[in-house]
Amino acid sequence: MGMLQDRINELDSAIVNVVGDLVNTMGFYNTDRLMSYLEEGKKNWSSTGRYPFEELVFLNIKTNATIILQQDGVEITKYKYIKVNNGSLMYENQQNKSGKATAIYEIRKEVFSSTWNLRFADNSLVFETWEDMKKHVLTTYKYDIGEELLDGEKVTS
């Protein structure tokens, strides 16, 4: 990962504006501050930065952070992952002498696109539907994540 990608992943909320071969960032302490900047013009950002352009992925942004991606000041898309559940799973691992390994995971739902994010310590994947993610975990880890709960409600794709 590059310096810009690392910075985006550590921001609590931000505007990321691509202008030519530069990327300007404006960080905020939370989504509320970001929205008050956008809606009321409050000058309440916590950081700014300018970086050389690099390809970005938004799979590892902080949970509950809102990231707005702009091109020349015009919004292209937004990202915000909310936590659905986390846990650990045991799976068969041929590289481990005992044949078993444990992985801690976090399941997140992207608010603006309704995709699903499955994060492990060293890997983060996005799925179009809950069923796609569930199938991946079952196939890869032989583990059924079931119908994890979000605010007491069953998950729907």
Summary of the structure (lengths in Angstrom):
residues: 157
radius of gyration: 17.9
end to end distance: 30.7
largest distance: 58.8
contacts: 421
relative contact order: 0.13
helix: 19%
strand: 45%
